[in-house]
């Protein structure tokens, strides 16, 4: 199948954001697109030690960046604020808090973006500085499919910053053709 795919005879449509890698003759996926249940091949053995062979691993958990609470916000600190109209988390600095009206005033750190003012009960999601996406994944946990020497499946956690741009080889050894036209 992959030979035909590489020659353009077969075309693949996927919502998983997987791509065919001509050099390794495999299907890969960037770390930022991994989802729970993805089966991947890693050069790490079931005990978590580097290996020259591929072993099967599964994405078992995704951890998400938590928005900050009102008590976590400090005047003159920079934050990422979710702006619904832009559908993006943009950089702002908290300029002031009016304690009588419970109004928070943020100054935009982008030139073409307006400053933001909101009451505490209507405050958009505010994230730590550097957060790029609303409800973004900040960590991924892989679990070995094979039990290690301890009798358990070894688990390994990575921050999304470490693996976001890394390519992972998908384990397609046990998949089926759903529709062929």
Secondary structure as UniProt FT lines:
FT   HELIX           2..6
FT   TURN            7..8
FT   STRAND          19..21
FT   TURN            22..25
FT   STRAND          26..30
FT   HELIX           31..33
FT   TURN            36..37
FT   STRAND          39..44
FT   TURN            46..47
FT   STRAND          50..64
FT   HELIX           70..72
FT   TURN            75..76
FT   STRAND          78..83
FT   TURN            84..87
FT   STRAND          88..98
FT   TURN            99..102
FT   STRAND          103..108
FT   TURN            111..112
FT   STRAND          116..119
FT   HELIX           120..122
FT   STRAND          126..128
FT   TURN            129..130
FT   TURN            134..135
FT   STRAND          137..144
FT   TURN            149..150
FT   STRAND          155..159
FT   HELIX           160..163
FT   TURN            164..165
FT   STRAND          167..170
FT   TURN            173..174
//
